[in-house]
């Protein structure tokens, strides 16, 4: 994994954004001009200086599931990945030392009305930190779970004696155009758009349900195989209707890039993508992209390096750190043209 060290950088902890901006489009925007090899510094609200209605913004309308649970004693965090049937779920859990096969554990309900602990059986332990949980009855995550904020936000908030999840996260860890329920992490590049701002652009929507592939640290197997864990995507007719040859396609987020580079045409379709984009990569459908500032050595950072060029992107990150940009999920934005 030595080659992965080339995609590392040091980030001062104070630049990790712990909270969303109440005014979504008020975040900073770094524009990376690949041709001129220059950087421009603006507010996200000034995006129209670089994009127009002639450009087609493609956004991921997947909606985040309240997929985070805590054990009743708050020692273990569970992230619900997918339902195997109405009573069994595949989950990620940390730390796993408290979990034994066939044991019963109580999950703390985050329900707004009549919250109660929910008993569950640890049916199986799988490789990679996954578990199978079995319930006595079907559960409704939307009424019981918490917004699945990334662990680094929750840990840093806790360090500051704050609640790991706050009421505002229910609204702000969700794009204003979220529609198709199914993600366990937000497609964060879209968080910067308000409904009013979207009206200034031509848009089309795809759906990619964000799963572990998007945010988990890269494994040796993934680096050797060049594939990620599959994630489900679907495309309706709006993409084909809006696209025309010569029109610049602007992907809003790495999840959109992966879908655009997976598909062969813009016809309505659905499927699973395990595409792992890293340098060098030849992009066929993505002409520009909006993205956040990503964790080092992550698949998201590698994808962005492949699009912008590794040396240029590392210089951009260096300048962003010097200028105090906010990083990661609740952080500032980057436009690569």
Secondary structure, 3 states (H helix, E strand, C coil): CHHHHHHCCCCCHHHECCCCCCCHHHCEEEEEECCCCEEEEEEHHHHHHCCCCCCEEEEECEEECCCEEEECCCCCEEEEEEEEECCEEEEEEECHHHCCCCCEEEEECCCCCCCCCEEEEEEEEEHHHEEEEEECCCCCHHHHCECCCCHHHHHHHHHCCCCCCCHHHHHHCCCCCCCEEEECCCCHHHHHCCHHHHCCCEEEEEEECCCHHHHCCCCHHHHHHCEEEEEEEEECCHHHHHCCCCCCEEEECHHHHHHHHHCCCCCCEEEEEEECCCCCCCCCCCCEEEEECCCCCCHHHHHHHHHHCHHHHHHHHHHHHHCCCCECCCCCEEEEC
